[in-house]
Amino acid sequence: MREQDREAAGWTRRQLDPGMGACRADQRQVDQGLLLVHSDYRPRLALVEPSQHDDAGGMVITIGLEGASGYTTRDGGQLRFQGGHTTVTAFHHVSGERRFEADQRAVQLRVLVGEDALARYWPEGLTSLLPNGGARQLAHAATTRSSALHARSLLRATDPLAVHIGVLSILAEQLRALRPAPAPAALPRWSETDIAKLERVHALMQEQMAQDLTLDYLCLQAGLSLFKLKQGWRYRYHDSPQRTLLALRMQRAKLLLENGCQVAQAGWQTGYRHPSNFSTAFSRYFGYAPKTVGRAGT
Protein backbone atom coordinates (compact mmCIF):
# COMPACT_ATOMS: atom_id res chain seq x y z
CA MET A 1 0.00 0.00 0.00
CA ARG A 2 1.36 3.44 -0.92
CA GLU A 3 2.22 5.89 1.87
CA GLN A 4 -0.64 8.26 1.07
CA ASP A 5 -3.11 5.38 0.77
CA ARG A 6 -1.90 3.96 4.08
CA GLU A 7 -2.45 7.25 5.87
CA ALA A 8 -5.81 7.77 4.18
CA ALA A 9 -6.88 4.32 5.41
CA GLY A 10 -6.20 5.36 8.99
CA TRP A 11 -2.78 3.82 9.61
CA THR A 12 -0.21 5.68 11.67
CA ARG A 13 3.46 4.69 11.63
CA ARG A 14 6.01 4.40 14.40
CA GLN A 15 9.54 3.87 13.15
CA LEU A 16 12.72 3.28 15.11
CA ASP A 17 15.92 5.17 14.46
CA PRO A 18 17.18 4.10 10.99
CA GLY A 19 20.53 3.39 12.56
CA MET A 20 18.94 0.43 14.34
CA GLY A 21 17.79 -1.10 11.07
CA ALA A 22 14.47 -1.31 9.25
CA CYS A 23 11.99 -1.45 12.15
CA ARG A 24 8.52 -0.03 11.85
CA ALA A 25 5.04 -0.61 13.22
CA ASP A 26 1.84 0.65 11.63
CA GLN A 27 -1.27 0.76 13.77
CA ARG A 28 -4.92 1.43 13.11
CA GLN A 29 -7.72 2.03 15.61
CA VAL A 30 -10.57 -0.24 14.55
CA ASP A 31 -13.02 0.44 17.36
CA GLN A 32 -13.02 1.40 21.01
CA GLY A 33 -10.61 -1.09 22.57
CA LEU A 34 -9.71 -2.75 19.24
CA LEU A 35 -6.33 -1.96 17.72
CA LEU A 36 -4.68 -3.48 14.65
CA VAL A 37 -0.87 -3.41 14.46
CA HIS A 38 1.31 -4.46 11.53
CA SER A 39 4.97 -4.64 12.52
CA ASP A 40 7.96 -5.30 10.26
CA TYR A 41 11.29 -5.48 12.11
CA ARG A 42 14.77 -6.28 10.83
CA PRO A 43 17.24 -4.85 13.34
CA ARG A 44 20.95 -4.72 12.57
CA LEU A 45 21.75 -5.88 16.09
CA ALA A 46 19.77 -7.91 18.61
CA LEU A 47 16.96 -5.65 19.75
CA VAL A 48 15.25 -5.50 23.14
CA GLU A 49 12.21 -3.23 23.16
CA PRO A 50 10.40 -2.43 26.45
CA SER A 51 6.66 -3.03 26.55
CA GLN A 52 4.54 -1.54 29.32
CA HIS A 53 1.02 -2.72 30.21
CA ASP A 54 1.11 -1.99 33.94
CA ASP A 55 -2.19 -0.12 33.80
CA ALA A 56 -4.02 -2.25 31.23
CA GLY A 57 -5.24 -5.72 30.42
CA GLY A 58 -6.70 -7.60 27.51
CA MET A 59 -5.84 -10.05 24.77
CA VAL A 60 -3.37 -10.04 21.90
CA ILE A 61 -3.78 -12.23 18.82
CA THR A 62 -0.46 -12.38 16.97
CA ILE A 63 -0.42 -13.78 13.44
CA GLY A 64 3.17 -14.50 12.49
CA LEU A 65 3.67 -13.62 8.83
CA GLU A 66 7.44 -14.13 8.67
CA GLY A 67 10.34 -14.84 11.01
CA ALA A 68 10.20 -15.04 14.79
CA SER A 69 10.40 -12.93 17.92
CA GLY A 70 10.06 -13.39 21.65
CA TYR A 71 8.59 -11.69 24.67
CA THR A 72 9.94 -11.92 28.21
CA THR A 73 7.72 -10.78 31.07
CA ARG A 74 9.06 -8.98 34.11
CA ASP A 75 8.77 -12.16 36.19
CA GLY A 76 10.69 -14.24 33.63
CA GLY A 77 7.83 -15.73 31.61
CA GLN A 78 8.67 -16.54 27.99
CA LEU A 79 6.41 -16.16 24.94
CA ARG A 80 7.45 -17.12 21.42
CA PHE A 81 6.00 -15.91 18.13
CA GLN A 82 6.83 -17.41 14.74
CA GLY A 83 5.85 -17.20 11.10
CA GLY A 84 2.95 -19.35 9.99
CA HIS A 85 1.59 -19.57 13.54
CA THR A 86 -1.04 -17.70 15.50
CA THR A 87 -0.48 -17.01 19.18
CA VAL A 88 -3.16 -15.84 21.60
CA THR A 89 -2.01 -14.15 24.80
CA ALA A 90 -3.95 -12.72 27.72
CA PHE A 91 -2.30 -10.06 29.86
CA HIS A 92 -3.18 -7.98 32.89
CA HIS A 93 -1.00 -5.35 34.58
CA VAL A 94 2.21 -6.71 33.14
CA SER A 95 5.34 -5.31 31.56
CA GLY A 96 8.16 -6.98 29.70
CA GLU A 97 10.47 -6.85 26.72
CA ARG A 98 10.00 -7.74 23.07
CA ARG A 99 13.11 -9.40 21.67
CA PHE A 100 14.24 -9.56 18.04
CA GLU A 101 17.27 -11.35 16.65
CA ALA A 102 19.95 -9.49 14.74
CA ASP A 103 19.52 -9.21 10.97
CA GLN A 104 16.44 -11.46 11.06
CA ARG A 105 13.15 -10.15 9.68
CA ALA A 106 10.04 -10.58 11.82
CA VAL A 107 6.69 -9.57 10.35
CA GLN A 108 3.52 -9.82 12.41
CA LEU A 109 -0.09 -8.72 12.37
CA ARG A 110 -1.50 -8.22 15.86
CA VAL A 111 -5.05 -7.67 17.05
CA LEU A 112 -5.06 -5.97 20.47
CA VAL A 113 -8.32 -6.29 22.38
CA GLY A 114 -8.69 -4.18 25.51
CA GLU A 115 -10.25 -5.62 28.64
CA ASP A 116 -13.54 -3.74 28.25
CA ALA A 117 -13.79 -4.63 24.56
CA LEU A 118 -13.03 -8.28 25.33
CA ALA A 119 -15.94 -8.35 27.77
CA ARG A 120 -18.29 -7.56 24.87
CA TYR A 121 -17.34 -10.79 23.12
CA TRP A 122 -16.29 -12.93 26.11
CA PRO A 123 -18.87 -12.24 28.84
CA GLU A 124 -16.93 -14.28 31.41
CA GLY A 125 -14.33 -11.51 31.40
CA LEU A 126 -10.56 -11.46 31.36
CA THR A 127 -10.22 -13.02 34.82
CA SER A 128 -11.73 -16.27 33.51
CA LEU A 129 -8.77 -16.53 31.12
CA LEU A 130 -6.16 -15.06 33.43
CA PRO A 131 -7.17 -15.64 37.06
CA ASN A 132 -3.77 -14.76 38.52
CA GLY A 133 -2.86 -11.72 36.44
CA GLY A 134 0.42 -11.38 34.57
CA ALA A 135 0.62 -12.81 31.06
CA ARG A 136 -0.45 -16.20 29.80
CA GLN A 137 -0.22 -17.88 26.40
CA LEU A 138 -3.68 -19.27 25.67
CA ALA A 139 -2.99 -20.78 22.26
CA HIS A 140 -0.17 -21.30 19.78
CA ALA A 141 -0.94 -23.19 16.58
CA ALA A 142 -0.46 -23.11 12.83
CA THR A 143 -2.40 -20.22 11.32
CA THR A 144 -5.63 -21.43 9.78
CA ARG A 145 -6.41 -20.75 6.15
CA SER A 146 -9.28 -18.49 7.24
CA SER A 147 -7.09 -16.33 9.48
CA ALA A 148 -4.37 -16.13 6.82
CA LEU A 149 -6.90 -14.87 4.27
CA HIS A 150 -8.25 -12.28 6.71
CA ALA A 151 -4.72 -11.13 7.54
CA ARG A 152 -3.83 -10.59 3.88
CA SER A 153 -7.08 -8.71 3.30
CA LEU A 154 -6.53 -6.47 6.31
CA LEU A 155 -3.15 -5.36 5.01
CA ARG A 156 -4.80 -4.13 1.79
CA ALA A 157 -8.19 -2.98 3.05
CA THR A 158 -9.07 0.71 3.06
CA ASP A 159 -12.79 0.46 3.84
CA PRO A 160 -13.32 0.81 7.63
CA LEU A 161 -16.22 -1.65 7.62
CA ALA A 162 -14.14 -4.31 5.83
CA VAL A 163 -11.35 -3.82 8.38
CA HIS A 164 -13.80 -4.08 11.27
CA ILE A 165 -15.32 -7.28 9.89
CA GLY A 166 -11.89 -8.81 9.26
CA VAL A 167 -10.66 -8.07 12.78
CA LEU A 168 -13.82 -9.43 14.40
CA SER A 169 -13.63 -12.55 12.22
CA ILE A 170 -10.11 -13.27 13.48
CA LEU A 171 -11.20 -12.60 17.06
CA ALA A 172 -14.29 -14.81 16.74
CA GLU A 173 -12.25 -17.74 15.40
CA GLN A 174 -9.81 -17.58 18.30
CA LEU A 175 -12.52 -17.18 20.95
CA ARG A 176 -14.39 -20.19 19.56
CA ALA A 177 -11.23 -22.27 19.86
CA LEU A 178 -10.85 -21.24 23.51
CA ARG A 179 -14.32 -22.48 24.40
CA PRO A 180 -14.22 -25.91 26.06
CA ALA A 181 -15.71 -28.70 23.99
CA PRO A 182 -19.25 -29.56 25.12
CA ALA A 183 -19.44 -32.62 27.29
CA PRO A 184 -20.71 -35.64 25.37
CA ALA A 185 -24.31 -36.50 26.05
CA ALA A 186 -24.67 -39.28 28.56
CA LEU A 187 -25.65 -42.53 26.91
CA PRO A 188 -28.85 -44.06 28.22
CA ARG A 189 -28.46 -47.17 30.27
CA TRP A 190 -29.85 -50.28 28.66
CA SER A 191 -31.03 -53.08 30.87
CA GLU A 192 -30.63 -56.74 30.03
CA THR A 193 -34.38 -56.81 29.36
CA ASP A 194 -34.08 -54.00 26.82
CA ILE A 195 -31.13 -55.70 25.11
CA ALA A 196 -33.12 -58.92 24.91
CA LYS A 197 -36.00 -57.04 23.24
CA LEU A 198 -33.61 -55.55 20.68
CA GLU A 199 -32.20 -58.97 19.92
CA ARG A 200 -35.75 -60.26 19.55
CA VAL A 201 -36.35 -57.63 16.86
CA HIS A 202 -33.16 -58.71 15.08
CA ALA A 203 -34.35 -62.33 15.15
CA LEU A 204 -37.77 -61.31 13.79
CA MET A 205 -36.09 -59.53 10.87
CA GLN A 206 -34.42 -62.81 9.90
CA GLU A 207 -37.34 -65.11 10.64
CA GLN A 208 -40.08 -63.02 9.00
CA MET A 209 -38.07 -61.42 6.22
CA ALA A 210 -40.66 -62.35 3.61
CA GLN A 211 -43.31 -60.26 5.35
CA ASP A 212 -43.87 -56.53 5.00
CA LEU A 213 -42.01 -55.65 8.19
CA THR A 214 -42.65 -52.17 9.55
CA LEU A 215 -41.02 -50.56 12.56
CA ASP A 216 -44.41 -50.25 14.25
CA TYR A 217 -44.96 -53.99 13.84
CA LEU A 218 -41.49 -54.83 15.18
CA CYS A 219 -41.99 -52.51 18.17
CA LEU A 220 -45.32 -54.11 18.96
CA GLN A 221 -43.89 -57.62 18.77
CA ALA A 222 -40.95 -56.79 21.03
CA GLY A 223 -42.69 -54.44 23.44
CA LEU A 224 -40.58 -51.37 22.62
CA SER A 225 -41.45 -47.78 21.80
CA LEU A 226 -40.29 -46.47 18.42
CA PHE A 227 -37.91 -44.03 20.14
CA LYS A 228 -36.38 -46.75 22.28
CA LEU A 229 -36.03 -49.06 19.29
CA LYS A 230 -34.10 -46.47 17.27
CA GLN A 231 -31.92 -45.33 20.17
CA GLY A 232 -31.28 -48.85 21.37
CA TRP A 233 -30.48 -50.06 17.88
CA ARG A 234 -27.78 -47.43 17.49
CA TYR A 235 -26.35 -48.48 20.85
CA ARG A 236 -26.51 -52.24 20.21
CA TYR A 237 -25.89 -52.53 16.45
CA HIS A 238 -24.37 -49.11 15.56
CA ASP A 239 -26.87 -48.62 12.75
CA SER A 240 -30.53 -47.89 12.11
CA PRO A 241 -33.17 -50.67 12.09
CA GLN A 242 -34.06 -49.92 8.46
CA ARG A 243 -30.47 -50.26 7.21
CA THR A 244 -29.99 -53.44 9.20
CA LEU A 245 -33.15 -54.97 7.71
CA LEU A 246 -32.07 -53.96 4.20
CA ALA A 247 -28.63 -55.53 4.68
CA LEU A 248 -30.16 -58.77 5.97
CA ARG A 249 -32.56 -58.92 3.02
CA MET A 250 -29.89 -58.20 0.42
CA GLN A 251 -27.46 -60.78 1.81
CA ARG A 252 -30.23 -63.40 1.92
CA ALA A 253 -31.32 -62.55 -1.63
CA LYS A 254 -27.77 -62.83 -2.94
CA LEU A 255 -27.41 -66.24 -1.32
CA LEU A 256 -30.70 -67.41 -2.85
CA LEU A 257 -29.63 -66.24 -6.31
CA GLU A 258 -26.26 -67.93 -6.01
CA ASN A 259 -28.08 -71.17 -5.27
CA GLY A 260 -30.17 -70.98 -8.43
CA CYS A 261 -33.26 -69.14 -7.22
CA GLN A 262 -35.12 -67.03 -9.79
CA VAL A 263 -35.05 -63.25 -9.39
CA ALA A 264 -38.78 -62.97 -8.66
CA GLN A 265 -38.61 -65.80 -6.13
CA ALA A 266 -35.60 -64.28 -4.36
CA GLY A 267 -37.41 -60.97 -4.17
CA TRP A 268 -40.60 -62.60 -2.84
CA GLN A 269 -38.71 -64.48 -0.12
CA THR A 270 -37.04 -61.30 1.08
CA GLY A 271 -40.15 -59.14 1.27
CA TYR A 272 -40.44 -57.66 -2.24
CA ARG A 273 -43.80 -58.26 -3.92
CA HIS A 274 -42.76 -56.66 -7.21
CA PRO A 275 -39.67 -57.96 -9.05
CA SER A 276 -38.88 -54.50 -10.41
CA ASN A 277 -38.71 -53.04 -6.89
CA PHE A 278 -36.44 -55.87 -5.82
CA SER A 279 -34.16 -55.46 -8.84
CA THR A 280 -33.84 -51.73 -8.18
CA ALA A 281 -33.03 -52.24 -4.48
CA PHE A 282 -30.55 -55.04 -5.22
CA SER A 283 -28.76 -53.08 -7.95
CA ARG A 284 -28.51 -50.00 -5.75
CA TYR A 285 -27.12 -52.05 -2.86
CA PHE A 286 -24.58 -54.21 -4.72
CA GLY A 287 -23.91 -52.18 -7.83
CA TYR A 288 -25.02 -54.90 -10.26
CA ALA A 289 -28.35 -56.41 -11.32
CA PRO A 290 -29.67 -59.54 -9.57
CA LYS A 291 -30.11 -61.35 -12.91
CA THR A 292 -26.32 -61.34 -13.38
CA VAL A 293 -25.63 -63.26 -10.17
CA GLY A 294 -26.56 -66.73 -11.41
CA ARG A 295 -25.06 -66.17 -14.85
CA ALA A 296 -21.66 -64.91 -13.68
CA GLY A 297 -21.52 -67.20 -10.67
CA THR A 298 -20.88 -64.15 -8.49
N, C-alpha and C positions, 0 to 999 in steps of 0.2 A: 504494500500500500504506500502511495506517495505521501511525503511529509504533510502537504496541505490537506490531502484526503484524510490522513490519520487524525489531524487536529480537528478537522470538520466533523469527524465521527465521534469526537469526544474523548480521544486519548490524550493523556498528558505524559511527558517523558521525563524520567530522572536518569541522568547519565553520570557515571563516575569520571573522575579525572582521566583524560585520554592517556596519561602516562601510566595508568594502571592496566591499560588494555581496553579492548572493546567490551564494555559492560554497561548495559542499559536496561531499564525496566519501564515499560509503558503500562499505564493503568487507566481504567475507565470505570466510573461510578455507574452501576447498572440500576440500582434502586437503593432505598434507605437500608443500609446494612449489607449490601451486596456489592462487592468490588471484584473486578476482573483485572488480572495482572499478567502481562506477557513479558517475561524476562529473557534476555539473551546475553550471557556472560562468557567471556573468554579472557580471563586475566593473564597478564604476562608472568606474574608470580602467584604463588598460593595466596588466596584471598580469604580473609576472615572478616565478615561483615556483621556488626551487632544488630540484633533484632529485639525490640522492646515491646512487650505486651503486658506490662505490669498492671495496667489499668483496664484491661479488656479481656474478652473471652469469645470463643466461637469455634468455627470449623474452617479448615483449609483443605480444599481438594486440589491436589497438584497432579497435573497431567504432564509427565515427562515426554518432551518431544525429541530431545537429543541429549546425549551425555549424561552426567550424573553430578550430584551435589549432596552435601550433608548438612545436618542441623544438630547442634549440641546444645542442650538446655543447661541452665545455670547449675542444676543439680547433677549434671553428668549424663543425662539421658541422650541417646543417639537415635536420630532419624535419618533415613537414607532415601534419596529420590533418584530415579534412573529413567532413561529414555525407554519408551514403549510400555511404561507402567504408570498406574494411577495410584496415588497414595492419599489416604484420607486421615487427617489429624485433627484432634480436638485439643483446644488449649484454653487455659484460664489463669490469668495473672501469672504469666511466665515470661521470662526473657532468656535469650540465648544467642547463639552465633551461627550464621549461615557460612558454610565452608565450600570453597571452590578450588579445584586443583589447578596448578599452573599450566597455562597453554592448552587447556582442555575446554572445549565449548560445552556449555550447559544451557539448553533452551527449555523453558517450562511455561505452561499456561496454568495460572492458579485462580481458583474461585474462592474468595474470602467471604465467609458468611458470619456476620456479627451475631452475638448471643441473642439479641432481641429478634433479629431476622430469622435465626434458626428456630426460635420458638414458634414462628408462624407455620413452619413446615414439619417440625418435630415437637409436638405438644408436650412430650415428657420433659423437655428442656435439656440444657447442656449438662446438668448434674447427673442425668441418667446415663450419659456417655462418659462422663469424667467426674466420678464421685469424689475423688481426692484432689482435684485441682491439678496444676502443672500442665504437662503435655502428654498426649497418648496417641500412638498410632493405631487407628481403628481398622485400617485396611491397607493392603499393598498387593496389587495384582496386575496382571497384564491388562493394558487398556483395551476395553471392548471396542468393537467396530463402531458401535453407536457413539461412544464418547469421542473416538478419534474423528469421526465425521463432524460432530458438533464443534470440536476444537478447531478444525480447519475452517469451518464456516465462520466461527467467531473472529478469526484473525482477518477475515476479508469483509465481514459485515459492516455496513454503515447505518442501516436502519435500526433505530433504538428498540423497536418491538422485536425484530429478529434476534438481536443480541440478548434481550431479556428472555425470550423463549429458549434460546440455546443454553444460557446459563442455568435456567430452571430445569431444563431437561437433564443436564449433567448432574445437578443436585438431586433431582428425583431418582435417577438411577442409583446413585450412591446411597441414598437414604433407604431405598428399597432393599439393597443388599445388606444393610445393617439390621434390618428387622429380623428377629428370630423366626425360623421356619415354624409354621403352625404344627402343633402336636398332632400326630396321626390319630384319627378317630379310633376310639376303642372298639375292637371287634366284639360282636355279641358272643355270648357264651352259648355253646350248643351242647345240650344234654345228650346222653346216650340214646334217649328215646327219640329226640329230634333226628339224630344221625341215622337211626334205624328207619325212620320214616322216609328220609331222603334216599336211602339205599333201596327201600321198597319201591319208590318211584322209578329208580334206575332199573330195577328188575321188571317192572311193568312195561317200561319202554321196550325191553327185549322180548318179553313174553307176548305182548299184544301189539307188536309192531304193525301188523296188518290192519289194525283198526285206525279210525280217524281220532288219534289221540290229541286231546286239547289240554292245556294247562289246568283249566277248571276241573276237567275230569280227573286228572292225575292228583290234584290237590284233594278232591273229594275222596278218592280211593285211599289216600295216605293219611288223611286227617291233618292237612297243613293249609295255612292261608297262602294266598298267592304271593304276598310279600315275603313270608318266611321261606317259601319254596325258592324264590329267586335269590334271596340273600344267602340261604343255606347252601344252595347249589354252587354259588361262587366260592363259598368257604370250603365245601367238601370236594368239588370237582374242578374248581378254577375255570368255570365256563358258565354259559347260560343253559337252561334246560332245552331251549329250542335247538341250539347248536349241537348239544350232546345227542339229542334225538336224531337230528339230521345225519350226524356222523355214524351213528349206529345203523341207521337205515341204508346209507350208502355203502358201508362196509358189508352189510348182509347182502345187498343187491349185487355187489361185485362178486361175492362168493357164489351166489346162485348162478350168475351168468357164466362164471368160469367152470361151473359144473354142468353146463349145457342147458340151463333154463332159458326159455324164451323171454324176450324183453318185456312183453306185456305181463307175463306171469311173474317175473322178478319184481316189476312195479307193483302188481296186485299184492304180493306177499309182504311188501314193505310199506303198504299204506297208500299207494297211488292208484286211484281208480281210472285214471286216463293215461294211456301210454305216452302221449305227447308231454304231459306234465312231468312224468317220470324221466323221460329222455332229456328234457330241459334241465331238471334238477341234477341229474347224473352228470351231464356234460359240463354244467357249471362247476360242479364239485371236483371232478377228476380232470377236466380239460379234454376229454374225448367222449365220443358217443357210446352209449351202452351196446349198440349193435356191433361195435368193433371188438368187443371183449372176447367173444367166442371165436371169432374169425382169426384174430391175431394171437390168441392164446395168452392174452395179457394176464 
